[in-house]
Amino acid sequence: MHAVAVTLGVIGGITTAIAIVGLFYVVVCWFLGITPMLRRLGLGRWFRKVYIAAKGEAYNNLRSDLIDSGVFREKNIYQISSQSIAKIKDSDLTLLDYKSFNDNEVKRILSNKQQRAGLVVYFPGGSGRIADDILTLINNEPHTVLVNFRGRLINDLLVTLLSTSYVKK
């Protein structure tokens, strides 16, 4: 009887040790997995500039949405207008209001976009369609997303911010 108790005590000690090591392993893996993403999010939120390619009231509304969300800092938001489309080359993250520009200007914006830069194209539904050739251009650009609802803008900008703030080594 005493041998059974000792055996069960040894087995219990071994399984407890395995559980503690397993828990430690899971915590370390979680920490190593989440820390780089949180660091990129924090640095991106604090330092990254967001360019809004829009005109007039559309720019003011989109800018207000970004500031009101509390995710993006007011001093990091800049405007790109028809006269300053070349600024897109300097942008890491751009929100494009599709209706503010004609098709040729949108094509210029897409051609000037950097390969590693993020672009969120805002096109609210209910007012026509985007031409198929422009949809193809948008689809062929990396880190580019088409958004139809204002409620999705912040989410898609945040995901784009995370996915484009990684620097390859």
N, C-alpha and C positions, 0 to 999 in steps of 0.2 A: 504494500500500500504506500509506503514511504517512497519507493522508487517511482511509482506512478505520479505522485505529487511533485517530485523533483523533476521528472521528465516534462510534465505539464508546465512547471515553472520555467524551465529552460526554453521550451517552445513559445511560451507567452513572452518571455524576454526577447527572443529572436524576432517574433512578429512585431512587437512594439518597436524594436530598433529599426526594422524595415519600414514600418509606417512613419516613423520620425524622419528617417533619411528620405523617404519618398515625398513627404510633405515639404521638407527643406528643398528638395530638387524642384518640385513644382513651383514653389515661391521664387526661387532663383531664376528659373526659366521665365516665369511671368514677368519678373522685374526686368530681366534682360530684353524681353520682347517688347514691353510697353514703354520703357524709358526712352529709347530713341524716337519713338513716335511722339511722345509728350514733349520731348525737347524740340523737335521740329515744329510742332504746333505752337509752342510758346515763343520760340524765336521768330517763326513766321508771322504770328499775330503781332508781335512787338515791332519787328523791323521791316517786313515786306510791304512794298508799295502796291496799292491796288489802283489800277487805271480804269476809269469808267469812260468808255467810248459812247458818248450820247450827246444830244443837243438839248438846250433849254430846259423845259420842265421835266423831261425824261431824266436828264442828269440829276436834277435836284431831287426827284423822287427816289431814284436809285441810291444816291448818296445818303439821303435821309434813312432809307432802309438799312444800309450798312452801318451807319452810326448808331441808329436806334437798337440794333441787334446787340451792341456791346462787344461784338467779336472783333471788329476792325476799328482801329484808331483814326480819329478824324484827320489828324495831321498826315496820315499815310494814304489819303485818297486824293487822286488827281484826275483831271479831265483830259480826254482826247476828243478834239472836235474835227470837223472836216478839214480845217486848215492845218491841223497838227497830226495827221495820220502817221507821219513818219516816226512819231514818238513810240509807236507800237514796238519798234525794234528794241527800245530800252526797257520795255515792260516785261516783268516776270509773271504777272497775273492781271488779266484784263477782263472786265465785264463789258460786253458789247450789246447795246440796245439796237437790235436789227432795224427797227423802224426809223431810227434817226439817220440812216444812211441809205443811199441808193445802191443798186447792185454792183456798180463799178467800184464804189468806195469800199463796200464789204469785201470785194475781191482783193483790193489793195491792202486792206487790213489783214486778210488771211495770208497774203503773199509776204507781208512784212513781219508776220509773227515769227518769233524765234522758235526753233524746234523744241527746246526744253521748256518754253513758257506755257502757262495755262491760259485758256480762253473759255469763258462762259458766255454763250450767245443767248440773249434773252429775246424771245419772240412769243409774245402772248397770243394765244389762239383766238379764233373768232374773227380774224381780220385778214383772210386770204391765206396764201401759202408762200413758202420759200421756194424759189426756183430750184428745179432738180439739180442743175449744174452747181449751184451754190451749196445745196445740201451735200453733194458729193465732195466739194472742197472742204466743208466743215468736217465731214466724216473722215476724210483722209488726213487731217491734221492730228498729230498726237496731243494729248492732254486738252482736248476740246470737247465741250458738252453743249447741247442745245436744251434750253429750259423754257417751258411754256407757262409756268406759274411763278409769281413773285415769292410765294412761300417757300419755294425750292431754291431760290437764289443763294441764300446764306449757306445752306447745306452744301450745294454744289461748289460754291466758292471755297468753302472750308475743306472739302475733300480734294479739290484741285490744288489748294494751298499745300496740303499735306503731300500730295503725290508729286508736286513739282519742286519741293524744297529739299529733295534728296540730291546730294552731290555725289556722283560716281567717283570712285577712287581708282 
